[in-house]
Amino acid sequence: MGDGEKSSLIARIKILSSLKIDEQRLPQDGKASYHDPVSGKDVDLRVSIIPTIYGEKVVIRILKKESELMDLRSIGVLPMNMIKIKKHLEDQFGLILIVGPTGSGKSTTLYSMLSNFDPEEKNISTLEDPVEYRIK
């Protein structure tokens, strides 16, 4: 693939991800989605573009859109930790931090915790960048 073809491909990825085409000196993060005709499901893409000494580096992460939230037990939370998490989820106020490297399950854990709440009963806010999944 020649330099012109690479530039065209990166420009197309930027357009699909709602990123600035003319920005090549600063990192950019965006997202896109597509409908997979084989599985019939929607797939989310997280796009990171980083400048390097050789040009721009593109990283695309593929995220499956889940129609239902998973519960904590199904994601492998150990019983000892489950007791602690459930205790804190019953508190009337507080803060829970979920941290870790890319792809470690932070968003899945967060949304699993949210599945324990009735939005009519509790007021819950999350701070995420980027927001991985949209829920009501």
Secondary structure, 3 states (H helix, E strand, C coil): CCHHHHHHHHHHHHHHCCCCCCCCCCCEEEEEEEECCCCCCEEEEEEEEEEECCEEEEEEEEEECCCCCCCCHHHCCCHHHHHHHHHHHCCCCCCCCCCCCCCCCHHHHHHHHHCCCCCCCCCCCCCCCCCCCCCC
